[in-house]
Amino acid sequence: MDENGYFSLGTSVSYVGPLLADAKTIILEVNENMPHTFGEENHIHISQVAGIVENQVMVPTVSNPELSDKDYKIGQTIADIINNGDTLQIGFGAMPNAVMEFLSNHRDLGIYTEMLPDKIVDLYESGAITNQNKSLYKGKSRATFVLGTRRLYDFIHENEEILFLPCNVTNDVRNIAQLDYLVSVNSTVEVDFLGQCNSETINGKYYSSSGGQADFTKGVRLTKNGRGIICLYSTAKNDTISKIVPTLPQGAVITTSKNDVDMIVTEFGKAELKAKTIQERTQALINITHPKFREELAFQATRMGFLPQKNFFFVYQT
């Protein structure tokens, strides 16, 4: 509790914040190791509280993932798309971390995101983040929740430059649309020739959900000079499976539709799909697949009528 009798929701406002006004009874678990944060619908006054449970456990932490050569290649490609003064929506994981590895020399970047990742601290310390060009929440980084190391939690503690807002504010497409020069970076599992992205299932089984990807890929299309980036590795299982496929498999979920997708990035480059025909999309995606799969994918695309007919030769053994 601060000197005015207010508690904060700490590392996550996400869904709890908007519920407080309608809650009949509020019982708080108060932990001295939880960072005190700022933002809308992020505070509870002692007068609202029916009971308190005290705890002293350490807040769970997540270490930064180890980066591979693929991550660095993807990170460099995306960082080259980001300009000084852009506002970023970016999350947790190897590929987003790799992007931020290459942004330390950028200037006047802004942050408007759902999850606040650990590497944000590095970008603040390098002077890359100022939030001065943002058309919404100027001068402040905005997020919904945070997950990372103790260093990150210490950074956000009593830091008035970091605002935590609930999901119904941060992910509102109408708010996202107000952010000029927004760059939205999200990852996916697989992409088909139309540009449809499955970011939720593997072999028909759920391992995640859509998160903010569905909101930000729509919202960034409405911004002035916004760019929406979806990244993925070109292959899985030691380069034995292509993650760019002719059609998404049965049971796969379409998280980002072909109408919302803008740009796809793999370790082999970027494919710009916005306002492109099916043929142009298919060819651009094949160009950023692993070379060992390109001929087969081109053949499948021709059979589907997505690419012009070519001469294919086969040898049959009897």
N, C-alpha and C positions, 0 to 999 in steps of 0.2 A: 504494500500500500504506500502511495506517495503522501506528501505532507498535506494534501487536500482531501485525503480519504479515498482516493481512487486506486483500484487494481486495474492491470491491463490483462488482455488475453494472451500476452506473451508471443509465442512463435506462430500462432495460427488464429486468424480471425474467420477464415473461410466461410463456415456455415453457422457457427455459433453466434457471431455478432448480431445478425438480424433477429435472432430468436429472443434476445434478452428483453426487448420491450414487451413481449407477450408472455414471458415466463411468469407463472404464478408463484413459484418458489425457486430461489437461486441459492445453491450451496456451492461454495468455492473450495477447490483444493489449492492451497497457497504454498508455493515452493520458492524459497529464497534463491535457488539456482536458476530460476526461469527469468530470462531477460524482460525488462519492462520496456514496452514498445508504445508507439504512438499511432494515431490514425482514427478514421471514422468508425463508429460503432465498436470501438476497441477497448472501452473502459467501463468499469462497473463501480458504482459508489458503495461505500460500506453500508449506507442506509437502505440499499436494495437487497442486501444479503441476509438470508435467514440463518445461515450457519457456515462455519469455516472448518476445514480439515487441514492441518499443517503437515507438510512433508519436506524432507531435505534430500531426496534422491537427486542424482545428477540427471539433467535433461538428456535423453538419448541423442547420440551423435551418429553421423554417417561420414566416413572418410571419403576423400576424393578418389574417383576411379583411376586406375592406371591407364595411361593413354598409349594406343598402338600407332603404328605408321599410318594406318588407314584413318584413324582419328585426326592425326595431324594434317593429312592431305585434305580431308573434308573441312577441318577448321580453317586452313589457309584459304581455301576456295571461298568459304562463306565470309571470312574476314575481309577479303578483297571486294566483296559486294557492299560492305558496310562503309559508309562515309562519315566524316567528321560531322557532328551535329545530329546524327540519327538517333532515334529512340528505339531501344531493344526490348523485345519480349523473348526471353530465353530461359531455359530451365536447367534441370539437373541431369547429369550423365556425362559419358566420355566425350561424345561429339560436341555438346554445348561447351564443356570445359575446354576442349581444344580450340573452339572458336575464340574464347576469351583469352587464350594464351597469346593470340596474335592481335589483340586490341589495345595493348598497353600504350602504344604510341598514337592512338586516336585521341581526339580531343572533343570536348563538349558533348559527349554521349549522354543520353537519357535512359532511364530504366522505367518501364511500365510492364510488369510481368505478373504471372500468377505465383510461381515459386521463385524465391530469391536464393540463388546458388552461392556457393562458397567463394568462387572466383571474383564475385563482385567486390570483395574486400581489396583484392589486388588492383582492380581497375580504379577504385577510389584512391588508393595509395599512389598510383602512377599518375594521377591527375586526369585520367581519361573520362571520368564521369563528373559532370557538373549539373546536368539537367536544366541548363539555361535556355535551350532551344525548344523545350517542350511546350506544346500549346495547351496542355492539360496538366495540372499539378507541377507547374514550373518550379524548378529549384529543389524538387523532392523526388526521390525514388519511390515507386509505389509497387507493393506486392500484396499477396493474400496470405501466404505462409512462408516459412523458412525451414530448411532442413540442411544440416551440414555439420561442421566441426565446432568445437567450443570457441575457436577464434571468431567464427561468424557470429555466434551468439553474443560474445563480448562486444563485437562491433556494433550490433544493433541495439544493445542495451542503452537506454536513455539517449538514443540517437534520433534527434528530431528531424533529420534529413531523410529518414526512412519512414514511410507511412504504410500502415497495414489497413487494408480495406476488405470488406467481404466480397465473396465471389459475384454476388448479384450486382456489384458496382464495377469491379475490375473486368469482369468478363461480359459486361453488357456491350453488345455490338455497337450501340449508339454512342457509348463512351469511347470505345476503341476507334471509331470512325473519326473522332475529333483530333487524333494524333497524327499530325503531318510527319512525313518521313519516318514512318514506323517500319522496322524490320522485324518480322516475326519468324522465329527459328524453332521448328519442332521436328521430332524424329518419327519414323514409321517403321513398320515391319516389312512391308512389301508394296509394290506399285505395279499396276497393270498398264497396258499400252494406252489406255484412255487417260491415265493419270490418276485413277482412283487409288486412294491410299488406305490400306488396312493397318491400323496402328494398335489394334486391341487383341487379336487372336493369333495363335500359332497352331497350325494343324486343326483348326476348328475349335480350339479350346481357349477360353479367356485367360489372359495373363495380366491385362490392364484394362483401362477404360479410356474414354475419349479425352478426359481432362479438359484443359482449356484449348486444345488444338482446334476443335470444331468451332469455337467462338472466335479465336484469333484469325483463323484462315478466312473466315467470312468477313470479320471486321477490317482486316488489313486491306481487303479489296476496295473498301469504301474510303480509305484514307487518301490524302494528297501525297503522291509519290511514295506510297507504301510498297513494300516488297515482302511477299510471303515465301518462306523457304522451308521445304521439307527435306530432311537428310536421312540417309540410310547407307549401310554397307551394301556393296553391289552383290555380295554372296554371303552364304552361311555354311557352317559345317566344313571348314577348311577348303573353301572355294568349290564345293561340290554341288551347291544349290544356288541358282540365280534368284535374287530377290526382286528383280524386275521381270515380270511374267506376262505372258499374253493375256490371261484373264485371272482374276483372283479366284482361288479355289473355293469349292463348296463349303459353306459355313463361315467364310471370312466376313468380317465386318467392314463396311465402307465408312471410315472415320472422316475422311476428307473427300468430297465429291470431285469429279472431273471439272465441275463448274467453278469450284473454289480454289483449285490448285493453281499455283503460280510458277514456282521453280522447284525442281528436284536436284539434289546434290548427292553424288557418291564420291568415292575416292578417285574416280576417273573423270570428274568434272561436273558441270552443271547442264541441265536441260531446261530451257525456258519454254513453258507450256502455255502460258496465258495467251489467249486469243489465237491459238494455233489450231490448224486442222488436225484431224485424226492421223493423217499420213505424216504431217510434220511432228506431231507429238511422238508417234511411234518411232520415227527415225531418230529424234533427239534422245529418247530414252535408251534405244539400243546403243547409241554412241557412248553412253556412260555406264554400260554394263561391263562386266569382266570380259576381256577379249575372247576367252574360251567359249563363251555362250553367244557371241554376236551372230555367228552364221546360222545357228539353229533358231535363234529368235527372229532373225530376218526371214527365214524360211516359214516359220509359223505365222509371221505377220503377213506374208504374201498369201498364204493359204486362207487367211481370214479376210483378205481384201484390204488390209490396212496399208500395204506397200505395193508398188507396181510389180507386175509379173517379171521374174528373172529366169534365166536358164539354170536349172539345178540338175546335176548329173549324179546318178547313183550307180553303184556297182552291185549286182546281184550275184550271189553264189548259188550254185546248184549242187 
